[in-house]
Amino acid sequence: MDTTSCPYDPGVIDGELVKRLLTDPRVSREPHRHWPARADGELGDTWSLAMWVSDRNMITTYGTEHSRLRRAGSSRCGTTADPGSPSGS
């Protein structure tokens, strides 16, 4: 891997590790569900994980919200979601 133009440590961008993390059922892509204190206002914007926990997008959601965001993103890219895909969207 040529890392001369990559500003990140290649160990952090290990494709196999990312794949394992994103497909492991023990790892949630919806961190906001696991920090109710953030939703309740107990953890403010200065909390070190605030940006990550608050982020909600196609990659950090499941189910109908993921499908809705995927369709919106696909239509903006000139493609449509495949209704025959395993994810159902």
N, C-alpha and C positions, 0 to 999 in steps of 0.2 A: 504494500500500500504506500503510495507516494503521499507523504504528509507535509511536504514543503509548502503547499498552498492552503492547507487545512489549519484553521486557527485553534482547533480543539485537539485534545489528547486522543489518539486513535483508540485507546483503551475505553474511552467513554462512548465511542461511536462503534462499538463492536456489533456488527449486524446480527450475528447469531445470538448474542446476549439480548439485544433489543427484541428480536423475534420471540425468544423464550419468555421474556418479561411480558410482552404484549399478548401472548397466548396462554399464559399461566392463569388458571381460574382463581388462584389465590391473590393475584394482583389486580386491584381495582383501577379502572381508568377514570373513576369518578371520585376524586379525593374529597370533594365538597360534602359527600355523604358521610365521611369519616371524621369530620371536624365540626360537629354541631355548634361548638363554642364560637366558631367563626361566623356561622349564620346568625347566632344569637347576639353578635356584637361584642362578645368577650375578648376576641382576638382582632385587633384593629389592623389597619393598612400597613402599620410599621412592623407587624409580625413577619418574620423572615420567610415564611411559606405562603403568605397571603396571596401573592400573584398566582402561584401555581395552584393553590386550592380553589381559588375563585374562577379560574379559567374554565369555561365551558364551550366546547366546540365539537365538531364531528368526531375527532379522535378521542375526546375525553367523555363520551356519553355512550349509552347503550340503548337498545330497544327502539321505541317509537321516536324518541328525541334524536337518536343517532340517524335513523332513517330520514327524518325530516331535514336535518342538517345536511345529510349526504345528498339528498335530492336537490336542495337549494344550491349546494356547491357544484354538483354535476351540471346543473342547468347553466350556471355561469361559465363553465368551462367548455360548453358546447357539446356535452355528452349527457346521457340520461342514465339513471340507475338501472341496473339489470334486474327486472322482477324475478328472473329465474336463478338469481345468485343464491348461494347457501345462506346468506344473511337475511334473505327475504326482502332486500331493498335494492 
